Amino acid sequence: MSDAAEQAGIDTSRNDKNGNDEPAPEATSPTDDVVTTRHVLTVDGEELAYTATAGRIVIREEEVADGVFRGVKPKAELFVVSYVADDTDTATRPVTFIFNGGPGSPSLWLHLGLFGPRRIVAGDVDDRVGAPFELADNPESLLAQSDLVFIDPLTTGYSRAADGVDQSRYHGYSSDRDLVGEVIRLWTSRNDRWLSPKFLAGESYGTLRAAALAGHLTRRHGMTFNGVVLLSSILNMGTAHFTAGNDAPYVFYLPTYAAMAHYHGKHPGRSLADVVAEAREFAEHEYAYALLAGNRLDDQSMHTVAGRLAALIGVDVDYVIRARLRVEHTHFFAELLRAEHKTIGRLDGRFVGDPEDLNAARSTVDPSYTAIQYPYTAAANHYYAAELGYRSDLPYEILTDRVHPWSYSEFENASATAADDLAYAMRTNPDLQVYVAYGYYDGATPFAAAEHVFANLAIPARLQANITGHYFESGHMMYIHDPARRAQSRQIADFVRGAGQKRVV
């Protein structure tokens, strides 16, 4: 028995199967498992030297019982990849904390698709790339303007709960927010970056996480941010989740349906902007009123609204009538090109696929996700090991179901939302800037739903000027469309450069 254990009265011996005493193995506390490598990226003809650090860092929690502090214990080991430019002034050099969504997705999409110094050459809808896939330097990387920290939430990528810890504790809105927030606090403190301009960047559910973190870290640790980057935003789940009695998603999805119909040739001779403008106007007025009226709508009005809706979204009017004017999104993806024996993508409606069942009411396989998943999966598994030197026998979990069921217990009988957190952060820090990117063909987080949330944030009217929105003729991962990727990279670089400037007081 060790001296410390003996003094504490703890018996560390154990009996073997024959009843003989033998020493119990001493518990070992996990330690950070990280690897550092150095690289050079050429940007605009200039060499940018940087240090990459990849690996799992241990997140611990304070243990208090009956008001008595019992020390700290490990709760998770999260996979983090950071890039820090060499020989820079960290007081003025911005740092951006980045994550994707899901829930259940690691950060590889934004890492290897948009922000990182290396990117996967994944092709696009009209330029599909097959295996073997290729990585290339990314001269448009945000690393030219900001240090980067990519975070994989629990049970995604290589991130796992600590030994003996129930992982489901952290598969939920608040616990996930707090765990990612602790990574941000730790990284900032360990790297002496509290005085640096700081940014949050999230995609999809990651935008809900980013908005929640902007409020949480401000309240909990007094940490403020210069900017928040929201790609394929969804800050209020009720705006885009089809549930009984909730007509909001039907209204907010309509402009997206119309944009997809336009892409697939259902509006010959018309511009995308014209079709989207008509869909917005119809959705917010005549269509919203018809849904509100329900069975009180007379037959003539019903057929008038159904006819206009069908024409806008490119399906048969009888289909719309049978749906009682309410066309759910996976039904639409299956219906739009049914006559051509095709289904369209959810993440990106430009993609088409071959359904297993041509009569299926709804789309069950997303052809855009499978096209994107394969190159990104190969890239992540190769890159972290072969180029960053981090090796693990764990599977790198990509959009995993292992995080489900995901808990929204904080929002019992209400829609999960982080809009109030973002509004709080903006009201208490009126310098906070917000960049929002919308994809016209994004069938996961419809752009009209996000527009509605930002138009209704609980902020003074003057702070609406702090929110800038940009639209792209692409889908959920809009950067897989190369023109969109280049434009978005320039815009976000300008955003960070402007919002990250030190204020003179």
N, C-alpha and C positions, 0 to 999 in steps of 0.2 A: 504494500500500500504506500502511495506517495505521502510525503510529510504533510502536504496541503490537504490531501484527502483524509489522512488520519486525524488532523486537527479538526476537520469539518465533520468527522464521524461518519464518513461515507465508505462503505465496503466496496472496493473495486475488484475483488476476487470473484470467480465464478466456478461452478462445479462442472467437470466434464461428464460424459455420459456414464462414467463408472463411479461418480460421486466424489472424485478427487478434486481438491482445490487447485485452481490454476489462475494466473493473473488475467484480468479482463483487459482487452485491448483498449488503449487510451484513445479517447475521441480526438479527432483532428479537425481543426477549424479550416474551412476552405480559404484559399488565398487567390488573389487576382492572377489570372492566367493570360498574360498579354505578350505580344511580340511586337517589336519595333523595327521598321525598315525605312530606308531613305530612298527617295525617288526624285526625278526631275520631269517637269511638264513644260512643253514649249507653248507659250501663249503670245500671239501677235509678234512672233519672232524673238521673244525674250524667254530665257530659261527661268522657270519658277521651281526652286528647290523646296521640297517639303518632307516632313516626317509623318509616316503612317503608323498608327498604333492600333492593333486589332486583338481582340480577345474578350474573355469573360471577366467582368468585375463583380466582386461580392458586394451585395447590398445587405446591410444589417439593420436591425430594429432594436430600439431600446425596450428592455423588459422591466416592467414595473408591476409588482404584486402587492396589493393592500397598501399602496402608497410608498412602498420601499423599492428603490432602484436596484435591479438585479443584474445589471450589466447589459451587454448587447449580444445579440445572437444573429447568425446569418439567416436570411429568408429567401434570397434568390441570387443567381449568378446570371447577369445579363450580358449578352454579346454586344459590344460597342466597337465601332471603327471610327477613329478620328484622324483628321488630316490637318496638320499645322504647318503653315508656311515658315520656312527658316528665316532667321535674321529679320524679323519684323517687330514693330513696337506693339506689344500686346495691349497697351492702354488704348490704342486707337484702332487696332485690328479687330474687325467684327468676328463673332463666332456664331454659327447657325446650328441649331439642334434639329435633327431631321428624323422623321419616322413616317411609315405608311399606315395602313389602316386595317381593314378586314371587318371586325376584329379577327385576328389570326394571321396577319401578314407581317413579315419582317420588313426591313427597310431597303431590300435589294432593288425595288422598282425605281425609287427616286435616286438611290445610290448609283446604280449601273445604267440608268436610263436618262438622267438629267443632270444631277449635281456633281457627281464624283469625277475624279481626274481620269478615270478609265470608264468606258461605256461599252455595252454590248451592241454589236451591229445586228439588229433584230429584223430589219426590213419593215415593210408596211403592207397595207392591204393589196396594193398593186405591184408589190416588189417583195414577195415572200422569200424568206431565207430559210434554207434547210440545213440540217446537220451535215458536217460539223460546223459549229458556230465560231464567231471571231470576236475578240475584244480589241478595241482601238483606243488610242489616246483621245481625250475629250478636251480640246482647246477652249470650248465654251464653258468649262467647269466653273461653278461658283467659287472654287478655290482661289481664283484670281482676285476675288473681292473679299472673301471671308474664310476663316478656318471652319471646318465642317466636322460635326459629330453625328454619326448615324447610330440610332438606337433600335435594337430589336426587342420589342416587349416580351413578356414572359411566355414561354412555350412556343415562341416563333423563332426561326433561325436556329441558333445554338443556345438560346436563352432557356434556362431551366430553373425550377425551384430548388432551394438548398435541400440537402438530405433530410428526410423526415418531415418536410414541410408540405402541407396540402396545397398543391398548385391552384386548386379551384378558388382559394382565397383571393387570388389576384386576377381572376378572370371576370372582371366586372368594371363598371364605369369608374367609380371612385378609387378602388384599389389599384387599378391599372394606371390611372392618372397619378396617384401618389408614388407608385413605384418608378415610373418614368421621370417624374419630377425629382425623385431622390437621385437618379443618375445625373440629371442636369445640375443639381446643387453640388453633388460630389465632384463632378468634372470641373465645374467652375471654381470650386475652392481649391482642389488639388493642383490646378493649373494657373492659379493666381489671375483669374479672368473676371473678377467682380467689377472691375472698372472698364471692361471692354464693352463696346456696343454688342447687344445680344438679340438674336432672332430665333423664332420658332417657325418650322416649316412642316406641314403635314398634308397628306393626301387622303381623300375619302374619309373613313372613320378617323383617320389621323387629323382631319380638320376639327372634328369634335374634340379630340384629345388636345390639340394645340390651343383651341379656345379655352378649354377647361384649365389647361396648365397656365395660360396667361393670367387667369383669375386666381387659381390656387397658389401659384408661386408668389404672386403679389401679396396675397393675404397671409400666407404661412411664413414666408421668408423675407418679405420686403424686396423681392427680386423683380425688377421691372425690365421690360423689353423695348427695344427700338422699333421692332416690326414683327408682324406675323404674316407668313405666306400660306395661303390656303388654296390648294389645288383640288378641283372636283369637290367642292365644299358641300357638306351637309351638317349644319349646326343644330337642326331640329328634326329628329327622326320622324315626327308626325307629318312632315311635309311630303315625305316620299315613301312611306310604308303603307301599303294597302291593307287596311284593317276595316272591319265591319263598322259602318256608320261614319267613317272618315272619308269625305269626298275631296279633301285637299289634294291628295296625290293625282287624282284624275285631272284636276285643273292645272297643276304644275307640270305634269308630264306632257300635256298636249303640245306645247311648242317643240319639245324634243321629238315626239312622234312625227310632227310635220316636217322637221328638219331631216329626219331619217327618210321619210317618204320622198322628200325633194332629192336627196342623194341617190335614191334608187329609181329616179326617173318618173315619179308620179306627178310632177309639176313641170311639164315641159314648157320651155320658153320663159320661165320665171326665175328670178334671182332668189338665192337663199335668204337674203335679208328681207325681201318682200314677203316671202312665205312665212318666215318667223314673225314678222311684224303683224301680219294678219292673224296668225295663230294666237299671239299674245292678246291682241284686242278681243278676239272671240272668246278665249278662255276666261278672261277676267270679267267679261260682261255677260253676253248672251248665254254662254255655256254654263258659267257659274250659277246664273239665275235658274237655268233649267234644272240643274242638279238640286238646287235648294228647293225648287217647287215639287220635285218628285212626282208622285201620282196626281198631283193637282194640275200638272201641265196638260193642256188639252191636246187631242190627237194631231191637229194641224200644226201646232207649235212643236210637238214632239217630232214630227216628220221633218219639219223645217230645220230644227237643230240637228237632228240625226244626219240629214243630207249634207249640211255644211261641215259637220264633224267628219263624216266619211270622206268627203272630198279633200279636206285638209290633211288627214292622216293616211290616205291612200288605200282604204279598204272599202268593202261593199256596204251599202247603206243598211241592208237587212242584217248584216253582222252587228252593226252598231245598235240597231233597234233591239235585237235579241239580247244584247248586253245592257239594255236599259240605259244607254248613253255612257256606260262605265266600262271602258276598255282597259283592263289591267295590263301591266307592262309585259309580263312573260307571254300573255295571250297575244299581244300586239306583235312581239318578235316572231311568233310562230305564224301569224296571219298575214303579215304584209306581203311576203313573197310566196305564199302558199301555192299560188297558181303555177309558179316556176319550180315548185318542189324544193324550195329553199327556206331556211330560217336565217334571221339576222342576229348580230351580236348584241349582248347586253352591255358589256363594258365599252364596246365600240360598235355602233350600228352600221358602220361601213362594211364590216366583215359579214360574209355569208357562209353557211354551212349546209350539210346534207343531214336532215333529221332522220332518226331511225324510224319514226312513225309519221308518215305524211299527213295523217288525220289527227295527230295529237293536238289537244286544245291549247297547250302551252309549250314553250321552248324549255327543254330540260338540260341541254348542253350549249354552252356559250362558245360559238366558234371564234370569237375574238380572244377569249381567255386562253384557249388551247394554243392559238397562234403565238400569243405573247409568252405564255408560261414556259414553253420548251427552251427557247434560247436563254431566257433569264435564269432558269434553273441550272442549266449547264454552266453559265457564266459565273454564278455565285459559288457553286461548288468548286470550280477551278480557281477562281480569282483569290478567294480568301486563303487557300492552301498554297497554290503555286506562286502567287505574286506577293501576298502579304505575309506568308509564312505561318499562318495559323492553321493548325491541323486538329481535327477532332473526329472521333469515330461515331459521334452522334449524327443522326440525319439532320440536314439543314431543312427545317420545317417551313414550307412555303404555302401560305393561305391554308393553314391547317384547321381541321375540325376539332382538334384537341382542346381548344379554348372554349368550346361550347358545352353546356349552355352558358352564355354570357349574361351576367347579372346586371339588370337595371333596377335593382331594388330601391334605389333612391327616388325613383320616379313612379312609384306605385300609383296606378290609375291616372297616369299622365305620360306625355311623350318625353322621351329623353332629349334634353337640350343643353347646349353649352352657350347659347346666345347670351344669357345673362352674365356668364363669366367674362365673355369678351367685352360686353358693354361695361361691366365693372372696371375691367382693366383700362378701357379707353377713357372712361370718366375720371378715374383717379390718376391717369397718366395721359393727359391730352396730347402729348407728343407721339403717342403710339400710332404707327402707320400699319395699314392692312392692305395686302395685295391679294386679289382674288382672281383665279383663273377658271373659266367656264369652257366646257367642251360641248359644242352643238350636238354631237352624236353620242353623248354620254347617257346611257340608259340606266346607270346605277345611281347617279346623283344628278337629277335634272337641273339645268341651269335656272329655270324659272323659280324653282323652289328656293334655291340659294338667294336669288334676287329678292324674293319676298322676305326672307329672314333679315337680310342686311337693310332693307328698306324700313324694317320695323324694330331695329335695335333700340334699346332704351338708352339713347345717347342724345345730347343736345344736337340740334340741327346743324350747327357749325362743324361738328365732328364727322358728319357724313363726308366731308371733303378729305378726311384721312383714309377713306376707303377707295381704292382704285380697282376697277374691274376690267378684265381683258378676255376676249372671246377667241376661240380657236376652232377651225374646221377639222376637228378630231374628236376622239372619244375620251374615256375616263383617264387612261394613261396618255394624255394628249401628245406627249413628247415622242411617242413612237412614229408620229408623222413628222418627218425631218424638218419641213418648213416651220411647223409649230414649235419644235424643240429649239431651233435656232432663235426664233423670235422670243420665245419664253425665256430662254437663257439670257438674252440681252435685257429684257424687261426686268427680270429679277435682279440681275447685276446692277442695273441702274437704281432699282428700288433699295437695295442694300446700301449702295454707295450714298444715296441721298438720305435715307433714314438713319444711317449709321454715323453721320457727321456729328461731331461734338457740338453741343449747343453753347453759345456764349451767353453767360449770365452776368 
